[in-house]
Amino acid sequence: MRHLITVFCFFAALFAANAHADEAQAESCLKNKIWEGYDQGFAVRSMMSASLGHGENKVYLVTLYSGNEYQFLACADGDTTNVDLVLYDALGNKIAADTTTDREPRLTHSPTATDTFYLAVHISGVLKAGVKVGVASAVTYK
């Protein structure tokens, strides 16, 4: 019986830590931004989502092609106060960074050469410490 209680407590703690992450809310917000982009001629390259805590990052590898304009979008759930997007080149040099303090950042970049880049999604503000938040991000292009 003691083993069963220990297992139950482990899973309860595991689910409680992620209980506030609302990736569906973040994805819904992001889909609206993507639809707005269609009106401006942008198409979706990729869309990702994750559950992250304060100070955590998710880094995505992307190949960007010369001649295209790219928009990097993100949306986080309502438990988030600030999400940052940072674009790095293949050598780790910062190319562009979001400067807003909100949960819906956007970056634009037009590479001069086709190359590999890294898009970092960083959670820098949450309403409640220790809570995971849902964040969705996309790479769009035209």
N, C-alpha and C positions, 0 to 999 in steps of 0.2 A: 504494500500500500504506500509506503514511504517513497518508493521509486516512482510510482504513478503520480504522486503529488509533485515530486521534483520535475518530472517531465511536463506536467500540466503548467507549472510555474514558469518553466523555460519558454514554452510556446506562448503563454499569456504575455510574458515580457517581450518576446520577439514581435508579436502582433501589436502590442501597445506602443512600441517604439515607432512603428510605421502607421499607426492608426490615423494620424493626422495628414499623412501624405495623400494628396488628392491629385493624382496624375490625370484623371479624367477631366477635372476642372481646368487644369493647365492645358491639356490637349484641346479642349473646346475653345478656349481663348485663342490658342495658336491657330486653329483652323479658321477662325474668323479673320485673323490677320493675313493668313494665306489667301483667303477669298478676296480680301481687299487688294492684295498684290496682283491677283489675276487681272484686275481692271487696269493695272499699270503695266501689264505685259510680262509679269514675272511668272515663272513656272517653278514647281517644287523639285528640288534636287534630292533632298532627304529630310526626314522628320524623325526625331528621337524623343524619348521621355525617360525620366529617372526620378528616384526619390533620394533627396540629399538633405543633409543637416547643415546648420550654420557653419560657414567656413569650408565646406566641402566643395570639390570641383568634379566636373565630368569633362573629359577632354576627348574631342572627336577629330580624327584624321580626315582631311578632305583634300581632294585634288581640284584646284581651280584653274580654269582655262583662260588664257589671254583672249581679250576681245569681249568677254562677258562681264556684265555688272552683277555682283552678288549682293544679296541682302541676307543677313543672319538675324533671325528673330528668336525671341524666347518669351514665354509666359510662365508664370508660377502661380500656384494656388493662393488663396486668400490668407494663408498663414505666413506669407512671405512679404517682407517690406522692401527688399532690394536684391536684384539679380544682376550680375555683371557678365558681359560678353567680352572676351579678349581674343583677338586673332594674332597668331604667331606664324612666322615663316618656318621653313624646315630646319633652320639653325637655332630656333628658339628666340628670335628677335621679335619684339612686339611690333606689329604692323598697324593695328587699330584697336581701340578700346571704347566701350560704352562709357559715357560720362554722366548718365542720368542716375537718379536715385529713385528707382521704381521697380516694379516686378514685371515690366514688359519692355526690355531693352531691344534695340535695333542697331545694327552696324551695316555699313555699306562699304564695299571694296571692289575695285576693278583692277585685277592683277595685270602687270605689264608683260609677264611671261607665265606660261603654264608651269605650275609647280605644286608641290605638296605643302599644305598648311595645317595648322592645328587650331581648332576652335575650342576655347575653354569657356565653360558655363560655370560660374562661381556664385554660390549663395552667400551673400554678405549681410543679410538682414532677415531675421525671423521674428515673429511676434512672441514666441515662447521658446526659451532655451531647451535644448535636448530633443526637439521635435523634428522629425523628417518632414520635408515639404515636397510636393510634386512640382516638377518643372519640365516643360516641353520646349524643344528648340527645333528650328528648321533652317535649312540652307535653301534659298531660292535664287533664281538667276534669270537674266534676259540678255 
